[in-house]
Amino acid sequence: MRADKGRVIRIVPAQSLRPLRVLLIDDHMMVAKVLAAPLSAAEGIWVAGRCSATDPNLPDIVRRLQPDVIAIEVEPFGPATGKVLRGLIAARPDVLNMQGSSG
């Protein structure tokens, strides 16, 4: 189907309109809570969960919640950051991973 000026109109099934699922990972739960408030209010975004960066069950949490986006504070991991991120990506290979550090 074509629209004016050559733009293509795509018709998508309703299932593809599901909200973007976000997992917030930060050692400071107050920070995660503050970030979750505006994200939860945004249309099309669902904060699937919040957890501590030092939670030993991070890969299991990611598998269970199946987020589309992981926002993670990497500072607590220090030199182990790469290993932790690889574990999260292995748990959810098609996730968009956003990393941050206050340092």
C-alpha positions, 0 to 999 in steps of 0.5 A, spaced: 500 500 500 502 506 498 501 513 501 502 520 498 509 522 496 511 515 495 511 513 503 510 506 504 504 504 509 505 498 513 500 494 516 502 491 523 499 485 527 496 488 534 501 483 537 507 487 535 504 493 538 506 490 545 510 495 550 517 496 550 519 492 556 525 495 560 529 492 566 533 497 570 539 494 574 542 499 579 545 498 586 541 504 588 534 502 588 532 509 589 535 511 583 532 505 579 525 507 582 526 515 580 528 512 573 522 508 573 517 513 574 517 517 568 518 511 564 512 508 567 508 514 565 510 514 558 506 510 553 509 504 550 514 503 555 513 498 561 518 497 566 518 490 567 523 490 573 528 493 577 533 490 581 540 491 584 546 490 580 549 485 585 544 480 585 547 474 584 541 471 580 541 477 574 541 472 568 535 468 571 531 475 572 533 477 565 530 470 562 524 470 567 522 478 565 524 478 558 526 485 557 527 488 550 532 494 554 536 493 560 539 499 563 544 497 567 549 501 572 556 497 571 560 501 576 559 496 581 562 490 577 569 493 576 573 489 572 568 484 571 563 488 567 565 484 561 563 478 564 557 480 567 554 483 560 556 477 556 552 473 561 546 478 561 546 478 553 547 470 553 540 470 557 537 475 552 541 475 546 536 480 542 536 485 548 538 492 547 543 493 553 544 501 555 550 501 560 552 507 565 557 509 570 557 515 575 564 515 575 
